Amino acid sequence: MGAHTQGQGPRRANGEREAEILGVLQRADGALTPGEVAERLGGELTYSSVVTILTRMHTKQLLTRTPRGRAYAYTPVTDDPGFAARRMRSVLEERSDRQAVLARFADGLSADDAELLRRLLGPDQ
């Protein structure tokens, strides 16, 4: 028996599959159904696996969904920079000493990134 079964790719971490599906949705011109996502993945995942992953991502508030026929069509809630910003906020919110976390983050910025952040925060910063 091979490393994977028909219609299923080799086992990957859930985060990898979510990132792959998120990329498919971000490249789409509009909302996609699970069948459309599975098709764009080239048959790497079964339909039911795609439904499970999309449902999990919707529960995590990474996707919105609207009814389309007998299925839902899914859309990302934001673009790639928006997801990165959400992850950064999530890490910050998990820590009790926000000031220390932000200070360490700022200390690790390059001079160019620090200047960009100052400009983004406004002239009084």
SULQUITA-V127109 format. One record per backbone hydrogen bond with DSSP energy under -0.5 kcal/mol. NH is the residue of the N-H (numbers start at 1). CO is the residue of the C=O. If there is no record, write none. Layout:
nh=NH co=CO
nh=NH co=CO
//
This chain:
nh=8 co=5
nh=9 co=44
nh=16 co=13
nh=17 co=13
nh=18 co=14
nh=19 co=15
nh=20 co=16
nh=21 co=17
nh=22 co=18
nh=23 co=19
nh=24 co=20
nh=25 co=21
nh=26 co=22
nh=27 co=23
nh=28 co=24
nh=32 co=74
nh=34 co=72
nh=37 co=33
nh=38 co=34
nh=39 co=35
nh=40 co=36
nh=41 co=37
nh=42 co=39
nh=43 co=38
nh=44 co=41
nh=50 co=46
nh=51 co=47
nh=52 co=48
nh=53 co=49
nh=54 co=50
nh=55 co=51
nh=56 co=52
nh=57 co=53
nh=58 co=54
nh=59 co=55
nh=60 co=56
nh=61 co=58
nh=62 co=57
nh=63 co=57
nh=64 co=75
nh=66 co=73
nh=68 co=71
nh=71 co=68
nh=73 co=66
nh=74 co=32
nh=75 co=64
nh=77 co=62
nh=83 co=79
nh=84 co=80
nh=85 co=81
nh=86 co=82
nh=87 co=83
nh=88 co=84
nh=89 co=85
nh=90 co=86
nh=91 co=87
nh=92 co=88
nh=93 co=89
nh=94 co=90
nh=95 co=91
nh=95 co=92
nh=98 co=96
nh=101 co=97
nh=102 co=98
nh=103 co=99
nh=104 co=100
nh=105 co=101
nh=106 co=102
nh=107 co=103
nh=108 co=104
nh=108 co=105
nh=109 co=106
nh=114 co=110
nh=115 co=111
nh=116 co=112
nh=117 co=113
nh=118 co=114
nh=119 co=115
nh=120 co=116
nh=121 co=117
nh=122 co=118
nh=125 co=122
//
